[in-house]
Amino acid sequence: MKCVLILFCYFSYINAWGRGDLEKYGPFQLALHSKLIKCDHDRNLNLDVSGIDVYFYDFPRNDVETFTIDNAARGILDIKELDKTRKFIIFVAGYKSNINKRTEERVRDTFRNYPNSYLIILDHSEYTNDKQGNIKSYERSVKYVYYIGKALAHMLVRLEEGGISPKNMHCIGHSLGSQILGNTGEIFYNITGKKIARITALDPAGPCFSNSLIQEQVRSGVADYVEVYHCNAGGLGTTSVLGDIDFFVNKKGQSQPKCGTPLIPGVFDSSKAAKCNHRACIDLWTATVANPNWYLAWKCDSYKMFKNGECAGNDVTIAGFWNPGNATGVYYFRTDGYEY
């Protein structure tokens, strides 16, 4: 009886949490003893990020070029066969990722046959790896977010000066990479007076960002169109509504099918389940590149209303790569029946 009473009180406490509270008590914080994490967003540290590697892919020519971030724009512009009218797709991964990880391989496979485009992948792992242990490593990674975003912005500015239109630039980020792109878009606009065409933020990192200043996050206004996808909201991803359009995927944007998420996502998740939910954003979004009709999403005020079918008559748009970019607000969709 005592155990039942304790559980009842605990669940009542959980239900009283507001937006953003799950980030305080989610799997990432529990695993890393979040009270020990120092979230430093200082923009006056002048941190050196010259060790970032930039990978440039021209798939039709079966060509891969590698540059350091400071030399990347010049190197790309010096490519003889470069077609400046193509679409430039730039991908920025998150914490602990690198060019040899499954995420980057998935992105390469996704755009290998996409026509009239180039793919650029940033490898910032020298500054965002976990070699110092999770707590110190994540603290360091957060500290570098602004500077990585700034370096990418300057690279894109030089490409723009070399004749590549920002209208042909589509930046895609996952987790910490999404938050990096918030800085990229802001700095690019401050320098050029122009905006990158689109920023796609896949489950933007929640820890150290959900309760930070809005200018320290990816957000509406840093590109012509900012779309945000929530897949592990309250866990490794943020719950905050940030973009021109925010998509909450499957159950409240918290948990995804086949990830073994427990009754209360964000609290009792195993590390494996949280990572699975977080990563699902990459898989379900990249799957849409080859499937233009995936997924229909409905504008809705809450997940409960969406689940109960109360938003069936509301505005509808297509989520994923082929999102037409004319819808705004909060949308919900399910991936039932889709294999990705």
C-alpha positions, 0 to 999 in steps of 0.5 A: 500500500505504501508503494502504491501511495508513493507511485501515485504521488510521483505520477501526480508530480510528473503530471504537474510538470510544465513544458521544458521540465522533462529536460531537467529529469530526462534520461540524459540528465539522470545519466550524466548527473545534470546538476553537475553540468555547466551549460556555458553559451559564452560568445566571447571565448574566441575558441579555435575550431579550425580542426573541423573537417568538411567533406564535399560529395559530387556523387555523379562524378564519384568524387569526394573532397576533404577540406579544413573548415577555413579552406573549404569554401576556396577549395569548393569554389576551385573545383573545375566542374563545380555547378553553382546553380545546383542545390547545396545540402549541408548536414551537421550531426550532433554530439559524439558523431563523426564522418564514419558513424551510421548517421553520416552513412545514412545521409550519404546514402539518402542523397547519393541519387538525388539530382542536381545537388552537392552534399556537404557534411561537417565533421566537428568531432574534434570538439564534440567527442566523448573522450573526457567522459560524458559530463565534461565532454558534453559541457565542452561540446555545448561551449563549442556550439556557437563557434562551430556555427560561426565557422560554418557561417563564414564558410557559407558566406565565402561560398555566397561571395563566390557566386553560390546563392543562399536560395540554393542552400539547405542546412540540415542538423540533428540534435546538437547540430540543429542548435549549431545551425541556429548560430550559422543562420543568424551570423550568415544573415548578419554578414550578408543581409540574406538568409539561407533558404532552409534549415531543417532541425531534427530533434534539436538538443534539449539538455543545456538548451531548452531553458537557455535564451532563445538566441542561443537556439535554432529558431524562426528567423535564422533562415527563410524557412525553419522546420523543426522535428520533435522525436524525443521531446523532453529527453535528448531533444527539446520540447520547445516550439522554435521554428516556423513550423514544428512537427511533433512525431508520433506520441507527443513527439516524445517516443517512436515505434520500436524503441521500447519506450516505457509508460512515461517517456523522458523519465524511465527511459533506458539510455538505449530507448532515448537514443533510439527515439532521438535517432529516429528523427534522422531515419524517418526524415531521410526516408522522405527524400525518396518518398515525396508523399510521406507524411501528411501532418495536421495543424493541431493545438495538442496531441490529445486533440490530434489523437482524438481526431479533432484536427482532421478538418484543420490545415494539412501539409507534407512533412519531411524533405518535400515539405512545401515550406508554406505552412506555419505553426504546430503540426502532428503526424504519425508514421504508422504504416510507413517503413523507414 
